[in-house]
């Protein structure tokens, strides 16, 4: 019985120590996560800029294709050819 009691005390000491370490390091982890969320790394900024450029090029491409279709329709109407 004493051996079991002694083993439990030693086991609880480890749990208490671990809990104490978790409590002490929690504010550091919270602040670190907040700083990480508030700042942007260079690679994240590069990715964002690349995404913006791709989206801009896609919009320009769609607009160019739309203009080409409109010009083709106008040419077809001027030539007197029927629409599709």
N, C-alpha and C positions, 0 to 999 in steps of 0.2 A: 504494500500500500504506500509506503514511504517512497519507494522508487518511482511509482506512478505519479505521486504528487510532485516529486523533484523534477521528473521529466516534463510535467505540465508547466511548472514554473519556468523552466528553461525555454520551453516552446513559446510561452506567452511573452517572455522577455524579447524574443526575436520579433514577434508580431508587434509589440509596443514600439520597439526601436524602428522597425520599418514604417509604422504609422507616423512616428515622429519625423522621420526623414521625409516622408511624403508631405506632411504638413509644412515643414520648413521650406521645401523646394517648390511648393505650389505657387507662391507669388512670383517666383522667378519664371516659372513656366508660363504663367498667365501673361506677364509683361512681355516675355519673348514672343509669344504668339501674337500679341497685339502689335508689336513692332514689325513683325514679319508681315502681318496683314496690311499694315499701313504703308509699307515701303514697297517699291517696285524694283526688282533686280534689272540689270542691264539686258539680260536675255528675255525677260518678260516684256520689257519695253520694245525690244527688237521684234519680238513675235507680234505684239500689238500693232506696231508700225507696218510690218509686212502684211498683216491681215487687212489693215485699212487700205494699203496700196492695192492689194488684190481686189478688194470690194470696189474700189474706185475704177479699176481697169474693167471689171465685169460690167459695172454700170455704163461705162463709156462704150463698151462693145455692144451691149443691148441697145443703147441709143443709136449707135451707128447702123446696126442691122435694121432698126425701126425706120430710120431715115432712108435707107436703101430701099426698103419695101414701099415706102410712100413715094419715092421718086419713080420706082418701077411702075406703080399704079398710075401715077401722073403721065408717064411716058406712054403707057398702054392706052390711057384715055385719050391722049392727044393723037395717037396713031389710029384711034378708032377701033381698036381690037376689043373684043368682049372680055369682061372679067371672067375669072375662073368659073 
